Amino acid sequence: MNFEQLLFYLFAAALLGSALMVITLRNPVHAALSLVLTFFSGAALWLLLEAEFLAITLVLVYVGAVMVLFLFVVMMLDINLAQLREGFVKLLPVGVVVALLVIGMMVYVVGPGNFGLEKFAEPVGHSADYSNTKELGRVLYTVYVYPFEIAAVILLVAIIAAISLALRKRPQGKRQDPDLQIAVRKKDRLRIVANNPKGQPGSNAGDKK
């Protein structure tokens, strides 16, 4: 066993262990941190496969953005852990059946019958000046340029639809007009109360409300 294989088994074991902790830990914050370790282990495996662009993207997008958002949401919400534990016990048989089905499909698809050195030759290592990002960009913008543009248009339509739904007018909703807020004048917000003509205490000249 060479050093590369040792790293593969090490990160693969860390990935499987942290993924198992995500679904077994009762504390949602600890589960989210375990998911961060899962992403880091997956990124390390992609680095071993010379896919550094996917590895860096996984760390920057999922660990640096998505998981931070998850942690903020989890820590801001008041989650009833007792209720979650009751549901876990009740739905455990269904979860076991679904897990067995997923494991069976994974073994059938990526098992030794379909993958392995007997089916596919060992990938050839690249030179030191090989750039996975450059190669990915070349293939993406030449061979798959039309599917890439179609996916970009679909995402653009989804963004426009989400903004339209968020900004739609509701009868019971309250809206603010930025133009009116900018055009406000001092006399619209400030009223000067005159002196008390009888000289009673508690009334000062030039009181402002």
C-alpha positions, -999 to +999 in steps of 0.1 A: +000+000+000+015+033-011+010+067+005-018+078-019-039+047-010-033+053+027-046+089+023-076+076+004-086+051+031-080+077+058-102+103+042-128+077+032-131+065+067-134+101+080-161+108+054-182+077+063-178+083+101-187+120+099-217+112+076-229+087+101-226+112+129-247+137+109-277+114+111-271+100+146-261+130+167-290+146+186-276+180+188-282+198+155-252+221+159-229+190+163-246+174+133-239+205+112-203+205+122-200+168+114-214+177+079-186+202+076-161+174+083-178+153+056-174+181+030-137+185+039-131+147+036-149+147+002-128+176-010-096+157+000-108+127-020-113+150-050-078+163-046-065+128-048-084+124-080-067+155-094-100+174-094-088+204-075-115+228-090-143+206-076-125+203-042-120+241-038-156+247-050-169+223-024-150+240+004-158+276-006-195+271-016-207+245+008-184+249+038-179+286+035-214+297+026-241+270+029-230+255+062-225+289+078-261+297+069-272+263+083-254+270+116-269+304+119-304+291+113-300+261+136-286+283+165-313+310+160-342+285+160-356+271+192-356+234+183-374+211+206-350+182+209-374+160+229-400+161+201-373+152+176-362+122+196-398+110+198-401+112+160-368+095+155-379+064+174-413+063+156-398+067+121-368+044+127-381+014+108-389+035+077-355+051+079-338+016+081-358+004+050-349+035+030-312+032+040-311-004+030-326+004-004-301+033-010-272+010+000-285-017-023-288+006-053-253+020-046-238-014-045-257-024-077-246+007-096-210+012-084-203-023-072-174-045-085-196-058-113-197-023-130-165-007-117-130-017-110-097-021-128-112-052-147-138-029-163-118+003-166-081+009-170-063+028-143-063+065-150-030+079-162-015+105-140-010+140-153+021+162-154+029+188-129+017+217-151-017+201-157-046+224-148-080+207-140-097+241-140-084+249-175-094+215-188-129+218-172-134+253-187-123+241-222-147+212-222-175+232-206-173+261-231-168+239-262-184+205-260-211+214-235-216+251-243-253+248-252-264+228-222-244+252-200-262+282-215-296+265-212-288+258-175-278+295-170-311+307-186-331+283-163-313+296-132-319+332-144-356+325-148-357+309-113-341+340-098-365+364-115-394+342-104-382+342-068-378+380-068-412+385-083-428+363-057-410+381-029-420+416-042-456+408-051-482+431-035-503+416-007-535+433+005-526+429+041-490+437+037-473+470+046-450+486+021-426+516+022-420+540-006-383+550-007-391+581-028-413+595+000-387+586+026-360+605+007-383+635+000-393+640+036-389+676+050-381+689+085-416+703+090-431+669+083-413+653+112-408+682+137-433+703+156-422+732+179-445+738+210-448+774+222-442+786+258-469+781+283-485+815+285-495+810+322-459+803+332-467+769+348-437+747+357-428+718+335-432+738+302-399+749+287-395+772+258-387+756+225-397+721+235-396+698+205-417+668+199 
